[in-house]
């Protein structure tokens, strides 16, 4: 299932909220995906 722009924005917001509770490797991988899609500045 491909994700739309709004979906990635929701993921970014969620990651910001829970980043202190996540495994660092998972967080790094997900943030890398957001960065590659231009979601992060």
N, C-alpha and C positions, 0 to 999 in steps of 0.2 A: 504494500500500500504506500504510494508516494505521499509525502507530506507537503502541504502548501505553506506559503509564507507565514500565514497566521499561526500555523501549527508550530513552526520553528520559533516564533516569537513567544509562544506560550511555554515551550520547552526552555527557552532562555530565562524567562521570568521564574520558572519553577527551579531551575538550577541555581539561580541567585539566592532563592529562599532556603534551599537545603544544602548548599555547597559545604557548609561546615560539618554536615552529618554524613556525607558521601565518601566512599572509597576514592582516594586521590587518582588512581588509575582510570576509574570510570569517569570521574569528573573531567579529567584531562582529555579523554577520548571524545566525550560529548562536547566539550568546549571547542575542541579542534574541528568538529563537524560544523558547529555554529560559525566559527571563524572562516572556514572554507566556503561557506555559503553566504558570507557577507552580512551575517546577522549581528555579529559583534563589531564594534568600532575599533 
